[in-house]
């Protein structure tokens, strides 16, 4: 039965499982965040620094991981990433206080950096252009699956065995994934023995990747104005993402006074809405690209997702009824998911052979946005004793990111030749 499934779709299942594990590990600390705060006596700003340490390290190593993946291939990077994050996930369960938590989560961020840039490398090598949008949808869905099932797995473990045990379980799952990747995955379709000649030809004649293209140094890429617009947009959009992933459980428990069981249901539903958003975004995006062109299709999906997400977060901040607030936040993540993966499609549009480097640059700025959100959220809450005030900031930043899409052109490919011409002129 498995042999009848095209090989590239089996590769896609591996990527989906990777992003599932990524977010299962990433959200674990926020699910048990109130328990950790209570045991170590942390205030919101201190817990914000714990969350921010991950984002800072993740941001710092995104570009090097993307460049490295472009040069040596994603398989080695995937193995390094998951082994490192599994190690420091397990060590999180051994933390003794604020300093050790910050140090371990920083190292965890180093370990996890490069996941998405290297997923984009696989996309550029393994998928025809016309399938990239739908394939990216499933990579994004993996993050929502991981976040949706996390409360269902982590909370029962934390209740029965303590919050530390949840980190040990997640680490063990990561090691199993590494073994599967090492034994089965290959960097190029041509390296696989049992792929059909028809599928191999389909991939190699229609993919973004080309063996004749040269690698572009990330410093040259960072001089590209189009990429700067993409990076600034992604800096904005990750404020909402990191609120959902890192602060939402604490917000629901301490800010809105839901029970832990109610929080579990809301968080799971929120990320199920994210799955629906990813499916809708992939379908609508591909349809609009086909009917209206690449520029309109990418911009419409990106602007709609970020803009409506920002408006819904603003409504959640001003409303007092908890049920309506929960609905607004669930819908906000649905629209965020509708628009976010088109960013990665643009990375393959303009990056081609350098998709990993371009994605790494974009993700660097995104994680710096997450870093600022993690700190600012806790600082505002401690200063005002109000969990709703930070949501106004998140809403404003999201609407700014929505407008940034007007400056992004997926038709303008990053070109080594053009950059060399600019250097001569300058």
N, C-alpha and C positions, 0 to 999 in steps of 0.2 A: 504493500500500500504506500509506504513512504517513498519507494522508488518512482512512483507515478507523479509525485509532486516535483515541479521544476526545482532544480538545485538552488537557484537564487532565492526562491521563497523559503527554503530551509535555512539559508543564510539569514534571511530576514527574521525568521523565528528566533535564531540565536541572538540577533541584535535586540529584538523585543525583550527577550529574557534578560539581556544585559541591563537595559534601561529599567526593567522591572526591579532587578536587584539593586541597582543604583539608588532608586528612590525608596525602596524598602529600607535600605541602610541609612539613607540621608534623613528620612522623616522619623526614624526610631527615637532620636533624642528629643524631638519635640512632643511625641506622643507621651513619653514618660517625663516630660520637662518639669511638670509641677512636683512630681515625686523627687526629682533630682534637686530642684530648688529647695524643697522642704528639708531633705537630708543634709544638704551642705549649707543651708541658711543663706541662699543667694537672693539678691534683689533682682529686679527686671533688667537693670543696666548690666549687672554682672553676668546674668544669663545671656543677655544680648552679646556680650563679648565672647562667650563660649560659642554661640552660633556664628558670630562674625569671623572667628578664627578659621573656621572651615572655609568660608567664602573667600577670605583673603588668600589663603594658600592655594585654593582651587584656581583663583584668578591668576596668581603669579606663575603657575605652571601650565596654564592652558596653551599659551602660544608655543612654548618649547615642546609640549607634548604633540601639538598639531604638526609642527615642523618635523619633529622626529618621526611621526607616523607617516608623513608624506615621503620621507627618505628611506625608512627601513621596513615599512609595511605595518598594518594595524594589528596583526596577530601577536607580535611580541609586545606591543603596547597594551593590548587587552589583558594579556597574562600578567604583565607588571602591574597594571591598574587594579585588577581584582585581587591579586595576592596582597598588595599593599593595603588596600582598603579593608580587606578581611582581617589582616593583622591588627590594624588600629581600631577597627570596630570591636574586636575582642578586648583590646586594651582599654577601651572606653569603660567596659564593665569592671575594670580594676582601678578606676580613678578614685582619688582620696579627697579631692577638694577642687577649688576654683582653678588653681594654677595647673594642676595635672590635667584637668578637663580641657583647659585652653590649649595646652601643649599637645595633648593627644588628638584633639579635633583639628588642630593645625596640620599635624602629620597625616591625619585622615584625609584632609583636603588635598594635600600633595598626592596622596595615593589615588584619589578618585579623579584628579584632573586629567583631561584628555579623552574622556569617554565619548563625548559627542563629536569632537573633531575627527576622531578615528572612525566613528560610525559614518560620518560624511565621506571619508576616504573609501570605505567599503561601498557606499552608494555610488560613488563616481566610477568604481571599478567593476561592480557587479550588476548594475541595473541600467537598462536602456533609458534614455532621456524621458520617454513618455510614461515611464513607470515610477519615476523618482518621487513625484508628489504623493502617490498612494503609499509607496514604501516608507517615506518619511512619516506618514500618518501613523503607521504601526510602530515605528521607533518611538514616537511621542506617546502613543497609547501605552507603551510599556511603562513609562514614568507614572501614568495615572493608575495603571493596574497595581504597581508597587505601592503607591500612596494609598489606594483604596483598600487593599488587603492588609496593610500595615496595622491599623487599629485592631483588626480581627485576630491577628497573630500576636501582636506585641502586648496588648492589654491583658489578655488571659494569662500570658506567661508572666507578666509583671505582677499580676494579682496573686498568682500561685507560687511563684519562685523569687519574686523581687525584680526590680527594674534591670539589674545587672545581667540577669540570665537572658534577656531579650537580645542583648548585644552578642552574646556567645552563640546563640542560635543563628543569627544573621551571618556571623563570620563563617560558620560551618557550611552554610548554603553557598557562600562565595567560593570556597575551596572546591566544592563539587563542580561549579560552573567552570572553573579554570581547567580542570581535568578534561571536561567535555570539549572545551575550546582547543586545547593543546592537541587532542587526538583527532579532531574532525575538521576544524576550520583551516582554510587556505587563503592567502592574500589575493590571489588572482584566479579567475575561473579556469584559465589554462593549466593551472597546477593540479586540478582535480581530475582524477582518472575516470570516474564514472559519470561525468556530466555528458549529456548528449551533444553530438556535433551541431545539431540544429540550435540548441540553446546557446552554445558557445558562440556561434556565429551571430545570433541575434544580439547577444550582449556586446560583443567586441565591435560590431559595426554601428551600434547606436548609442554607446555610452559617452559620458562626458570625458572620461579619461582618454588620453592619447599618448602613446609612447614617444612621439616626436616632440612633445612639449617639454620645456625646461622648468625646473623648480625655481620659484621666485623667493628671494629672501624676505622674511617677514618685515624687515625695515623698509624695503621698497613698497610692500603692500600697504604699510601704514601711511604712505604718502598719497594714497588714493582717496579722493574726496568722497566718492560713492561709498567706499567702505567705511569712512568716518561717519557718514549718515547712518549706515547700518549698525555700527557699533554703538552710537549714541541712542538709537532707538532701542537696542537690546539692553543697554544700561537701564533705561526707563522701565521696560517691561518686566525685568526681573525683580523689581520692587514688589509687584503683585505676586509673582511666583513664590518668592521667598517668604512673603507673609503667609501664603497658604501652606507652604511646606514646613516653615520653622516656627511661626508665631500663632497660627490659627488655634491649635489645641489649647494653648495657654490663654488666648483671648476668649475662647468659649468657656473655659472653666473659671477663670478669675475675673474676666471682664463682663461676661454675660451670665455667669453663675449657672451654667448647665452642669448636670451631673456627668461623671466620667462615662457612664453608659450612653447618655444622650450625645456627648461629644463624639463617641465612637461612631454612632449612627450618622451624625452630620458630616464628619470627616470622610467616611466611606462614601456617602451619597455625593458629596462635593466632587470627589475624584471620579466617581462613575459619570457624573455630568461632564467631567473633563474628557472621558473616553468618547462620549457622544459628540463633544465639541471637536475633538480631533477628527473623527469620522466625517462630520459635516464640513469641516474646514478643508480636508483633503478632497472630498467630492466636489464642493463648490469651487475650490481653487483650480482643480483640473478642468472643470467645465468652463470657467471663465477664461482661463488661459487659451483653451481651444477656440472659444467664440469671440473673445474680446482682445486677445493678445497677452503676451507675457507681462508687460508693464502694468496694464490695468488689473489683470487677475491677481498678481502678487500684492499690489497696493490695496485693492479693495478688501481682500481677506485680512491683511495686516491691520489696516485702519479700523475696520469693523470690530475685529476682536479686541484690540487694545482700547478703543474708544468706548464701547459698550461696557467692557469690564471696569473701566475707570468710573463711569457713571453709576454702575451698580454698587461699587465699593463706597462711593459718596453717599448713596442712599442708605447703605448699611450703617454709616456713621451717624446719620441724623435721625434714624428711626429708633423708637423705643421698644416696639413689640419684638420679642425675641424670635418668634416663629417667622416673622417677615424678614428680619435680619438674616436668619439662617438661609431663607430662600434666596435673598439677594446675593449672599456670598456663594451659594451653590451655583447660581446662574452666572455669577461673575467668573468663576473658574471655567465654566462651560465656554463662555465667550473668549476668555484668555486662551484656552486650548484651541479654539476655532482659529485664532490668528497667529499663534506663536510659531508653529512649525514652518510657516511660509518663510520665516527668517532663514532657516536652514536650507530651504530650497534655493533662496537667493545666494547662499554661500556656494552651492554647486553651480548655479548660473554664472556667477562672476569669477569663481575660483578655478573650476575645471580640475586640472592636475593638482592644484594647490588648495583643494577644498578643505583639507585638514588644517592648513595654515590660516586660511581665511576664517574658518569656523573657530579656531583657537583665538584669533584676534577678537572676533565678535563676542565669544564667550568670556574672554578676559574682562571686557567692559560690563557684560551682564553680571558676572560675579562680583565686580566692584560695586554695582548697584545693590546686589544682595548684601554685601558687606555693610554699606551705609544704612540700609533698611534695618538690618539686625541690631545695630547700635542705636540708631535714631528712635526706633520703635520703643525699645526699653527705656531710653532716656526720657522721652516724652511722657511715658506712662508714670515713671517715678516722679517726674517734676510736677505733673498735673493730677496724679491719682485717677486718671481717666484713660481707659483703653480705646475709646473711640477717636480721640484727637489724632493719633497717628494715621488713622484711615483717611483723613482729609489730605494729608501729605501724599499718601500712596495714590489716591485718586488723581491729584494734580499731576504727579509724575507720569501716571499712565496716559493721561490726556496729552501731555507733552510728547510722549513716545508715539502716540497716534499721529500727531502732526509731522513727526520726523519721517514718516513713510513717504511724504510728498517729495522728499529729497533723494529717495532711494530708486535707482534705475537698474533692474535686473538685466537689462540689455547691454550694459557697459561692463564688459569683461575686464578683469585686472590683467594688464598686458605688460610683459617684461620689455617688449620693444618700445611701447609708448613711454614707459618710465625712463628708459635710456635716452629717448629723444628729449624728454623734459629735462633730464640731467644736463644734456649738451646745451640746450637753450639757456638754462639757468647758469 
